[in-house]
Amino acid sequence: MKKLVSLILASTFCAAALFAQKTPTVATVDVQRVLNDYTDFQSAVEKVRGSVAPVEEEMNKMQENLQSIVEKGRAAEAKAKNPALGEEAREEAQSEVNQLQEQLQAEQAKLQQFRQQAQALAQQGQQEELAPLQEKALEAVKDVAADKGIDLVLPTGNVIYSDESLEITDAVIAVLNAASE
């Protein structure tokens, strides 16, 4: 009898403990949409793009110059292989090919160095301009979740299915844009 009473009491305590636990509340947020609709973030993206645009333009000019050197090299190489030309003319053409190859290598090295500098500039812009705003967006998600009593927020892109009622993207965007006004 004592065992039965003990078993019933233990079962009651276990059941009470299970019912006492709070069921976690889950929500989803579309991170890409938050960043796309976050006005300060988009302004910062434009600022970073603006700082990188002149560098990209210069790289395009360098690419065009490389293409021009390649075309000249092909023409000079065809001339150097032309059996109708005299030996002296072919040697001149081969010398031009060699010079163009050296010039091409030097220009490619410049372009590579310039590309590395451009990447560093873009990363610097990312760290200085965009990273703090991404942190603000994360804080806004946390604030909205706390206000709504949400325990877990998942990015929409990592969820196979969720009911639309779990979506908090609009609330997060509203908080972010209200803070920037």
N, C-alpha and C positions, 0 to 999 in steps of 0.2 A: 504494500500500500504506500509506504514511504517512497519507494522507487517510482511509483506511478505519479504521486504528487510532485516529486522532484522533476520528473520528466515533463509533466504538464507545465510546471513553473518555468523550466528551462525553455520549453517551446514558446511559452507566452513572452518571455523576455526576448528571445530571438525574433519572434514576429514583431514585437514592439520596436526593436532596433531596426528591423528592415523597413517598417512603415515610417519611422522617424527620419530616415535618410531622405534628403531632398533629391528629387529627380533633377538632374542638370538641365538647364535651359540652353538651347543651341540656336545660333543664328548664322547667317551667311552674309558675306559682303563681296561685291564685285570690285576688286582692288583696281583693275584697269579703269573702270568707269569712274571710281572715286578720283583717281589721279587725272583723268581726262576732263572731269567736270570741276576740279579744284582750281579756281581762277589763279591763285598765287603760284601754284605749281606750273600751270601752263605759261604764265608770264616768265617764270624762271627757265622753262624749257626754251622759250623763244630767245631769251637772253643768252643762254649757252649756245644755241644754234647760231645766233648772230656773231658771237665771238669766234666760232669755228668756221663760219662761212668764208671769210677772206682766206683762211688757210686752205680750205677745200678748193677755192677758186685758183689759188696758186698751184696746188697739186694738179689740177686739170691742165693748167698751162704747161707744167713740167711734163705731163703725160703726152700732150700734143707735140712738144719738142722732141721727146723720145721717139714718137712715131715718125716724125720728120727725119730724124737721124737714121732710123731703120730703113725708111724708103730710099734715102740717099745711098745708104750702104748697099742695098739690093741693086740699085742702078750701077753703082761703081763695081760691084762684084760681077754683074753681067758683062760690063765693059771689060773687066780684067780677064774674063773667060772667052771673050770674042776672038776667034782665031783669025778673023779678017784684019784685025789691028796689028800694027807692028809691035815688035818686042818692047820697044821703049814706051809706047802708049799703054800696053798691058801692064808694064811695071809701074807706071804712074798711077794707073787705076788701082793696082793692088796696094800701092802705098796709101792711096786715098781710103781704101777699104780698111786698112790697118788703123789709120788715124780715126776714122769714124767708129771703129770698134772700141778704141780707147775712150773716145768722147762718150760713146753710149754707156760704157761701164762707169765712167765718172758721173754722168747724169743719173744713172740708176742708183748709184750710191747716195747722191744728193737727195733724190726722191725718197729713198728709204729713210734717211735721216730726218727729212722733213715730215714723213709719215709718222715717225716715232714722236716727234715734237707735237704733232697734231693730236695724237692719241693722249699724250700727257696733258695737253691743254683741255681736251674733252673730259678726261678723268678729273682734272682739277675743278672744272666747272660743275661736274657731277657732285663732287664732294662738297664744294662750297655753296652751291646754289640749290641743288635738288635734294641732297641727303637730309638737310634739316627740315625740309617741307615733307619729306616722306615720314620722318619721325613725328611731325605734327599730325599727319594723317593717321598714323598708328595710335597716337594719343586720342584722337577724335573717335576712333573705333572703340578704344577702351572706355572713354567717357559715355558713349552711347550705350555700350553694353552694360556699364554700371547703372546708368539711369533706368534701363529697361529690365534689370535683374537677370542679365544674360551671363551664363557661366563660360560658354565656349563659343568663339566666333571662327568660322571656317571660310577660307576664300572660295568663292563660287566656282572658280575654275578647277578646284580639287574635289568637288562634290559631284557625284553622279546624278543625284536627284535631291531636291529639297522643295518643300512647299513655299510658295511665294510669300506667305505670311512670316517666314523666317528671315526674309531679306531686310537688311538694315542699311543698305547702300545709300538710299535717299536721305536718311537721317544723318548719316556721316557727312555727306556732301553739304547738307544744310548747315551743320555745325562748323565745318571748315570755312565755308564761304561767309558765314555770319561773322566769324572771328576775323576775317580779312577785310571786312568793310569798315 
